[in-house]
Structures are given as C-alpha cells and as structure tokens.
Amino acid sequence: MRPFSALDRIAEWSWLDKPASALRDAVFAVLRNRRFRDVLHGVWLGHPVHPMLVQAPVGAFLSAGVLDASPERGAGERRAAESLIGLGVVTSLPATLAGAADFAQGHEEQQRTGLVHAATNGAALTSYVLSLRWRAGGRDRAGVLAGWTGLALIAAGGLLGGHLSYHQSTGVNHADAVPHVAPEDWTDLGALSELRDRVPSRRMVGEVPVVVVRDGTELHVLADRCSHASGPLSDGTLSWRAGSSGNAPCLQCPWHGSVFRLSDGGVEHGPATAPQPTFHTRVVGGRVQARVRRIPGVPAGG
C-alpha cells in the first residue's frame, strides 16, 4: 500500500456522519443568505474561493515557523513571528467560512473527510492562539513549540484538503471533459414534436448525456451532469425569474441547487462555480440535432 492510500479509509468512517451532519446544519443556520454563500463559493469569481484564501494564513504561519527556526533569532525575529502568527489567525477566518460553505454542499464521503480536515485545521488554529498567548506571557519556548505544532497540523490539514480535491473531486469541474469527449459532428436527438415545452428531457450526444429544453421556438442543450457534483440537470427545475438579466430561463440542479442559465450555461447560483458546457442546436426535417461548442485548441471526441 502506498503511503497516503490510508486517507481513502476516512471516507468509509460512517461514525463521522452524525457530527458531520450537525456541522452541516450549523453552517446552513449561520450562512442563511444565498447570495452570501455564492460569494463564499466563488460564483462571482467563476472559481472556488477557499483554495485562494488559505494561501494567506498558510504563508504567514510558515514564515513564522522559519523565523522561529532561525539560529540567529533575536527580539526582532520574535516580534515578526508574533505578527505573522496574528496575521495568520485573522486571515484564517474568511478561509474557514469559505471552506465551511463548500463542506456543507458535499456528499457523505466528502463530508467525512472534510470533517477531519476541519478538525485538523481547527486544532492548528488553537495551537497558534495558544502560541500567541504564551509568547505574550513571556513563555517564549512554549510559544515556539505550539507554533511548530500548529505548522505540522496545518501541513496535515493541507494534505487532507488536497485529498478532498484530487481524490474525492471536491470543488472540481465535473463537466470539464464534455468538450473533449463529445462527438464533433451533429447528433440526432429525436423529433422536435417529442419535446414538451418547458420540460427538461434527457438525451445522448454520443456517450455524453445532455439535457434538452424547448422554450417555444427556442432550443437549449446543456451537458446533463452538473459541473458541481454531476447531479442530473434533466431532473432539475426550470425558472424564468432566476436570471441576472431579468427573465432569463434557468435550470436548477436537483442535488445541491446550483442554477445555470440555459442560454450560455453560466452560473447564477452556487455551489457550482464552473459553467455548464452548452451545445449548438438546429432542426432539420423536424428533428433536433446538437453539436458541442468546441473550446479553441481542444479537439472534440470521435
């Protein structure tokens, strides 16, 4: 077994479900405003916010650790280390909020690992708060040891965060492969008469599931698997009032509530931050056809 393969076992710890559920409920109780959650998810940026926010506390804590390890450590280095730890503690708060918002929208296995990730980082933050207190009280050696303990815990928490992202696909774009694997040619999706007005229908473009929405004379085709966590958009809910541009038709994912514009796949509400891939459409001889919108430089699948 490889060194970090044991991390996969955390997702199997069902005994974590109860505390994870309690934390999820607490997050939703605190972050009731959907627009605020969208800010924390990174909808406004088109990119998850949490991975960016954590750079500030991690950088501050690591820099403090380097100063504490300096063989020429003097009063100046001690003051600088204290300032950096204080900066790390303060900047960890928005990073924690963003991480909590993302955690609350994960599935059970992700939340199990996420809970351990949060607990590890919480222990690290506690170590740094104690470090500041002991340094201020003249217990410099104890403060330094607490700081190094916090740094070790931060490293462990970062390892778990990377595992969440790279092994458990938390925060990644689950629809990214669509332009790569969808056929380049037009694909028949069936007769136009088969599509009920304003009722999402699931079809296949090659091996790619898509959702088709007929809105009067307009046709919209998007990748069916939600970019947030692969939820089936064809089971979602249509809305004509959720769009930022007025009555733009939108589709809400049934799993976690992400809302996408049908016109361009853009995200109106999170937790998704990546847009849904969209398809060109046309009607030939009364039959609907679709073709993936290709990304420049990315060949479509065969």
WODA-V21117 format. One record per pair of residues at least 24 apart in sequence whose C-alpha atoms are under 10 Angstrom apart, sorted by sequence separation. I is the first residue (numbers start at 0). GAP is how many residues later the second one is. D is the distance in Angstrom with one decimal. If there is no record, write none. Layout:
I/GAP/D  I/GAP/D
This chain:
59/24/5.1  60/24/5.7  63/24/9.3  123/24/9.5  125/24/7.8  126/24/8.8  180/24/9.8  181/24/6.2  182/24/8.4  194/24/9.8  199/24/9.9  208/24/10.0  209/24/7.8  210/24/9.0  228/24/9.7  230/24/5.7  237/24/9.4  242/24/9.3  243/24/7.1  58/25/8.8  59/25/6.3  60/25/8.9  62/25/9.9  95/25/9.0  123/25/7.3  124/25/6.7  180/25/8.5  181/25/6.9  182/25/8.6  208/25/9.4  210/25/9.6  212/25/9.1  227/25/9.3  229/25/8.8  230/25/8.0  232/25/9.6  242/25/6.5  58/26/9.9  59/26/8.5  60/26/8.4  61/26/9.3  95/26/9.2  122/26/9.3  123/26/4.2  124/26/9.3  126/26/8.9  180/26/7.8  181/26/6.0  225/26/9.5  226/26/9.8  228/26/8.3  230/26/9.6  232/26/9.6  241/26/7.3  242/26/9.3  56/27/8.7  57/27/9.8  59/27/6.5  60/27/5.9  122/27/7.4  123/27/6.9  180/27/7.5  181/27/9.4  191/27/9.5  225/27/6.9  227/27/9.6  228/27/8.3  230/27/9.6  232/27/9.5  241/27/8.7  56/28/8.2  58/28/9.8  59/28/5.2  60/28/8.6  121/28/9.5  123/28/7.9  124/28/8.8  224/28/9.1  225/28/9.5  227/28/8.4  56/29/9.3  58/29/7.8  59/29/8.9  91/29/9.5  120/29/8.5  123/29/5.2  124/29/8.4  177/29/9.6  178/29/9.7  219/29/9.8  221/29/9.9  223/29/9.6  225/29/9.0  227/29/9.8  228/29/9.8  56/30/7.0  57/30/7.0  91/30/9.9  119/30/9.4  120/30/9.8  122/30/7.1  123/30/5.8  177/30/7.0  201/30/8.9  225/30/9.6  227/30/7.7  55/31/8.3  56/31/3.9  57/31/9.8  59/31/9.1  121/31/9.0  122/31/8.7  123/31/9.3  176/31/9.6  177/31/9.4  201/31/8.6  202/31/9.0  226/31/9.0  55/32/6.7  56/32/6.7  92/32/9.8  119/32/9.9  120/32/6.5  121/32/9.1  123/32/9.4  177/32/9.9  200/32/9.2  201/32/5.5  225/32/8.1  54/33/9.6  55/33/9.7  56/33/7.9  57/33/9.3  91/33/8.1  119/33/6.1  120/33/5.9  123/33/8.5  199/33/8.0  200/33/5.6  201/33/8.5  225/33/9.6  226/33/9.9  53/34/9.4  55/34/9.6  56/34/5.6  57/34/8.5  118/34/9.8  119/34/7.3  120/34/9.0  122/34/9.6  199/34/5.2  200/34/8.2  214/34/8.7  225/34/9.2  55/35/6.3  56/35/5.5  88/35/9.9  119/35/9.4  120/35/8.2  121/35/9.2  198/35/8.7  199/35/7.1  200/35/9.9  54/36/9.2  55/36/7.6  56/36/9.2  88/36/6.7  116/36/9.9  119/36/7.1  120/36/5.5  198/36/9.5  199/36/7.5  212/36/9.8  53/37/7.9  54/37/9.2  87/37/8.8  88/37/9.3  116/37/9.6  119/37/5.5  120/37/8.4  198/37/9.5  199/37/8.1  52/38/7.7  53/38/6.8  56/38/8.4  118/38/8.4  119/38/9.2  198/38/8.8  199/38/7.9  212/38/9.4  221/38/9.6  52/39/7.8  53/39/9.5  55/39/8.8  88/39/7.3  116/39/8.2  117/39/7.4  120/39/9.9  197/39/9.8  198/39/7.8  221/39/9.7  52/40/9.4  53/40/8.7  54/40/8.9  84/40/9.7  87/40/8.6  88/40/7.4  116/40/5.2  119/40/8.9  120/40/10.0  197/40/7.4  210/40/9.9  221/40/7.3  226/40/9.8  52/41/7.2  53/41/5.5  87/41/10.0  115/41/8.2  116/41/7.8  181/41/9.9  197/41/9.5  219/41/9.8  220/41/7.6  221/41/9.1  52/42/5.0  53/42/8.3  85/42/8.3  116/42/8.6  117/42/9.2  219/42/6.0  220/42/8.9  221/42/8.6  222/42/8.9  227/42/8.4  228/42/9.4  51/43/8.3  52/43/8.7  84/43/6.7  85/43/8.2  88/43/9.8  113/43/9.6  116/43/5.6  117/43/9.1  218/43/9.1  219/43/6.8  220/43/9.6  221/43/6.9  227/43/6.8  228/43/8.2  49/44/8.5  50/44/8.1  52/44/10.0  53/44/9.5  84/44/8.3  115/44/7.9  116/44/6.4  178/44/9.7  218/44/9.2  219/44/8.9  220/44/9.2  226/44/9.6  227/44/4.6  48/45/9.7  49/45/5.6  52/45/8.2  53/45/9.2  85/45/9.9  114/45/10.0  115/45/9.7  116/45/9.9  177/45/7.3  217/45/9.8  219/45/9.6  226/45/6.3  227/45/7.3  48/46/8.1  49/46/7.8  51/46/10.0  52/46/9.3  81/46/9.7  84/46/8.4  85/46/7.5  113/46/7.8  116/46/9.6  225/46/8.0  226/46/7.9  227/46/7.4  49/47/8.4  50/47/9.0  84/47/7.3  112/47/7.3  113/47/7.6  116/47/8.8  175/47/10.0  177/47/9.6  226/47/6.1  227/47/9.2  49/48/5.2  50/48/8.4  112/48/8.6  174/48/7.2  225/48/9.3  226/48/6.8  227/48/9.3  48/49/6.7  49/49/5.5  81/49/8.6  82/49/9.2  113/49/9.7  174/49/8.7  212/49/8.2  225/49/8.9  226/49/6.1  47/50/8.7  48/50/8.5  49/50/9.1  81/50/6.5  112/50/8.5  113/50/7.2  174/50/6.5  211/50/9.6  225/50/6.9  226/50/8.6  47/51/9.6  49/51/9.2  80/51/9.5  81/51/9.9  112/51/6.9  173/51/7.4  174/51/6.6  175/51/7.4  197/51/9.6  199/51/8.8  210/51/10.0  224/51/8.4  225/51/9.5  49/52/8.1  111/52/10.0  173/52/6.8  174/52/4.7  222/52/10.0  223/52/8.4  224/52/9.6  48/53/9.5  81/53/7.7  109/53/9.8  110/53/9.2  172/53/8.7  173/53/4.5  174/53/8.0  221/53/10.0  222/53/6.2  223/53/9.0  39/54/8.5  47/54/8.8  81/54/8.8  109/54/6.7  172/54/5.0  173/54/6.0  174/54/8.8  221/54/6.4  222/54/5.5  223/54/9.7  39/55/8.9  108/55/9.6  109/55/9.4  112/55/9.0  171/55/7.9  172/55/6.1  173/55/6.1  174/55/7.4  220/55/10.0  221/55/5.8  222/55/6.3  39/56/9.9  40/56/9.6  41/56/8.6  78/56/9.6  113/56/9.4  170/56/9.3  171/56/7.1  172/56/7.9  173/56/5.9  220/56/8.8  221/56/4.4  222/56/7.9  39/57/7.1  40/57/6.3  77/57/8.8  109/57/9.8  170/57/6.9  171/57/8.3  172/57/9.0  173/57/9.4  220/57/5.9  221/57/6.0  39/58/4.7  40/58/8.3  109/58/6.5  169/58/8.3  170/58/8.3  219/58/8.0  220/58/5.4  221/58/9.3  38/59/8.5  39/59/8.1  40/59/9.5  108/59/8.1  109/59/8.5  110/59/9.7  168/59/9.3  169/59/8.0  219/59/7.6  220/59/7.4  36/60/9.3  37/60/9.7  39/60/8.9  40/60/6.6  41/60/9.9  109/60/7.1  168/60/8.2  218/60/10.0  219/60/8.2  220/60/7.1  36/61/8.2  39/61/6.6  40/61/6.4  81/61/9.4  106/61/9.8  218/61/9.2  219/61/7.2  38/62/9.7  39/62/8.1  77/62/8.6  81/62/9.8  84/62/8.2  98/62/9.8  105/62/9.9  218/62/6.8  219/62/10.0  36/63/9.8  37/63/8.9  80/63/9.3  105/63/9.8  106/63/9.2  217/63/9.3  218/63/8.1  36/64/6.4  40/64/10.0  60/64/10.0  105/64/7.2  217/64/9.7  218/64/9.2  35/65/9.7  36/65/8.9  81/65/9.8  104/65/9.4  105/65/9.0  30/66/8.9  77/66/9.4  80/66/9.5  104/66/9.8  29/67/9.9  60/67/8.5  102/67/8.6  209/67/9.5  210/67/9.7  211/67/9.8  56/68/9.8  101/68/8.2  102/68/9.6  209/68/9.0  220/68/9.7  221/68/9.8  30/69/9.3  101/69/7.6  209/69/8.9  211/69/9.8  218/69/8.7  220/69/7.3  222/69/9.1  26/70/8.8  30/70/7.7  219/70/9.4  220/70/9.1  221/70/9.0  29/71/9.9  218/71/9.8  220/71/9.1  27/72/9.3  26/73/6.5  27/73/8.0  67/73/9.7  25/74/9.7  26/74/6.8  204/74/9.7  26/75/9.8  67/75/9.8  68/75/8.8  23/76/8.1  26/76/8.8  27/76/7.4  67/76/6.6  211/76/9.7  22/77/8.7  23/77/8.7  26/77/6.7  27/77/9.7  67/77/9.3  23/78/9.9  25/78/9.1  211/78/9.6  23/79/7.4  24/79/7.9  64/79/8.1  67/79/8.6  68/79/9.3  22/80/9.1  23/80/4.8  63/80/9.3  64/80/9.7  67/80/8.6  209/80/9.7  22/81/7.9  23/81/8.2  23/82/9.4  64/82/6.9  65/82/9.6  19/83/9.2  20/83/8.6  63/83/8.0  64/83/6.3  19/84/8.8  63/84/9.1  64/84/9.9  204/84/9.2  207/84/9.9  61/85/9.5  64/85/9.4  204/85/7.4  60/86/8.0  61/86/9.1  64/86/7.2  203/86/9.7  204/86/7.8  20/87/8.9  23/87/8.6  60/87/9.0  63/87/9.2  204/87/8.5  19/88/8.4  22/88/9.5  61/88/9.8  60/89/8.2  61/89/6.8  19/90/9.9  20/90/8.4  60/90/6.6  61/90/9.8  16/91/7.1  19/91/6.2  20/91/9.5  23/91/9.7  191/91/7.5  15/92/9.3  16/92/8.8  18/92/9.8  19/92/6.5  22/92/8.3  61/92/9.2  188/92/9.9  190/92/8.8  191/92/9.4  15/93/9.5  18/93/9.0  19/93/9.4  57/93/8.4  60/93/8.6  61/93/9.6  185/93/9.9  187/93/10.0  189/93/9.9  190/93/9.4  191/93/9.3  192/93/7.6  193/93/9.3  194/93/9.4  13/94/8.6  16/94/7.9  17/94/9.7  19/94/8.4  20/94/9.7  185/94/8.8  186/94/9.5  187/94/9.7  188/94/9.8  190/94/8.8  191/94/5.7  192/94/8.2  193/94/9.7  206/94/9.7  12/95/10.0  13/95/8.4  15/95/8.5  16/95/6.6  19/95/6.1  185/95/8.6  187/95/9.4  190/95/5.9  191/95/5.3  192/95/9.3  205/95/9.1  11/96/9.4  12/96/8.3  15/96/5.8  18/96/8.1  19/96/9.4  57/96/7.3  185/96/9.0  187/96/9.3  189/96/8.7  190/96/4.2  191/96/5.6  205/96/8.6  10/97/7.9  11/97/6.9  14/97/8.8  15/97/8.9  56/97/9.5  57/97/8.8  181/97/9.9  189/97/5.5  190/97/5.9  191/97/9.4  10/98/4.6  13/98/7.7  16/98/9.2  173/98/9.7  175/98/8.6  177/98/9.3  178/98/7.4  188/98/7.2  189/98/5.7  190/98/9.2  9/99/8.0  10/99/6.7  12/99/7.0  15/99/7.8  172/99/8.3  174/99/8.4  175/99/9.2  177/99/6.8  178/99/9.1  187/99/7.0  188/99/5.4  189/99/7.7  8/100/9.8  9/100/9.3  10/100/8.1  11/100/8.0  12/100/8.8  15/100/8.8  57/100/9.1  170/100/8.8  171/100/9.2  172/100/8.1  173/100/8.8  174/100/8.5  175/100/8.5  176/100/9.3  177/100/9.2  178/100/9.5  187/100/6.0  188/100/5.5  7/101/9.6  9/101/9.9  10/101/5.6  11/101/9.1  170/101/8.1  171/101/9.1  172/101/6.1  174/101/6.7  175/101/7.8  186/101/8.4  187/101/4.5  188/101/7.1  9/102/6.6  10/102/5.7  170/102/8.4  171/102/8.5  172/102/8.6  173/102/9.4  174/102/7.0  185/102/9.6  186/102/5.2  187/102/6.7  9/103/5.8  10/103/9.2  170/103/9.4  172/103/9.2  185/103/5.9  186/103/5.3  187/103/9.2  8/104/9.1  9/104/9.5  53/104/9.3  184/104/9.7  185/104/5.4  186/104/6.3  7/105/8.7  9/105/9.8  10/105/9.9  184/105/8.4  185/105/4.8  186/105/9.4  6/106/8.4  9/106/8.2  183/106/9.9  184/106/6.1  185/106/8.3  182/107/9.8  183/107/6.6  184/107/8.3  182/108/7.3  183/108/6.8  181/109/8.1  182/109/7.2  183/109/9.0  50/110/9.0  181/110/6.4  183/110/8.2  50/111/9.7  180/111/9.5  181/111/9.4  178/112/9.9  179/112/9.4  181/112/9.3  178/113/6.4  50/114/10.0  177/114/8.0  178/114/7.0  179/114/8.2  177/115/9.5  178/115/5.7  179/115/8.7  183/115/8.0  184/115/8.9  177/116/9.3  178/116/6.7  182/116/9.5  183/116/5.1  184/116/9.5  181/117/9.5  182/117/5.9  183/117/6.3  184/117/8.6  179/118/6.6  180/118/8.6  181/118/5.9  182/118/4.9  183/118/6.6  178/119/7.3  179/119/6.2  180/119/5.9  181/119/5.1  182/119/5.1  50/120/9.4  178/120/7.7  179/120/4.9  180/120/4.1  181/120/7.3  49/121/9.4  178/121/5.8  179/121/5.4  180/121/7.2  48/122/9.8  105/122/9.4  106/122/8.6  177/122/8.6  178/122/7.6  179/122/9.2  47/123/6.8  104/123/9.3  105/123/8.1  176/123/9.9  177/123/8.9  46/124/9.0  47/124/8.7  104/124/9.2  176/124/9.9  46/125/9.5  46/126/9.8  40/130/9.1  106/148/9.7  106/149/9.6  9/150/9.9  104/150/9.2  105/150/8.6  104/151/6.4  6/152/9.4  103/152/9.7  104/152/9.4  6/153/7.8  10/153/9.8  3/155/9.3  7/155/8.4  3/156/10.0  6/156/7.6  7/156/9.7  6/157/9.7  10/157/9.0  4/158/10.0  3/159/9.3  7/159/8.2  6/160/9.6  7/160/8.9  104/165/9.6  105/165/9.6  104/166/7.0  103/167/9.6  104/167/9.7  101/168/9.7  101/169/7.2  100/170/8.3  101/170/9.7  37/220/9.8  45/220/9.3  45/221/8.1  42/223/9.8  43/223/8.9  47/223/9.1  42/224/6.9  43/224/8.9  45/224/10.0  47/224/8.6  48/224/9.5  42/225/7.6  43/225/9.2  46/225/8.9  47/225/6.5  42/226/6.8  43/226/9.5  45/226/8.8  46/226/5.5  47/226/8.9  41/227/9.9  42/227/6.0  45/227/5.0  46/227/6.9  40/228/9.4  41/228/8.0  42/228/7.5  44/228/7.8  45/228/6.1  40/229/6.6  41/229/8.2  42/229/7.0  43/229/8.1  44/229/9.8  45/229/8.1  37/230/8.9  38/230/9.6  39/230/9.3  40/230/5.8  41/230/8.5  42/230/4.9  37/231/6.2  38/231/8.8  39/231/9.0  40/231/7.6  41/231/6.2  42/231/8.1  36/232/8.9  37/232/5.4  38/232/9.7  40/232/7.1  41/232/9.6  42/232/9.8  34/233/10.0  36/233/7.6  37/233/6.7  34/234/7.8  36/234/7.8  37/234/8.8  33/235/7.9  34/235/8.9  37/235/8.8  33/236/8.4  33/237/9.7
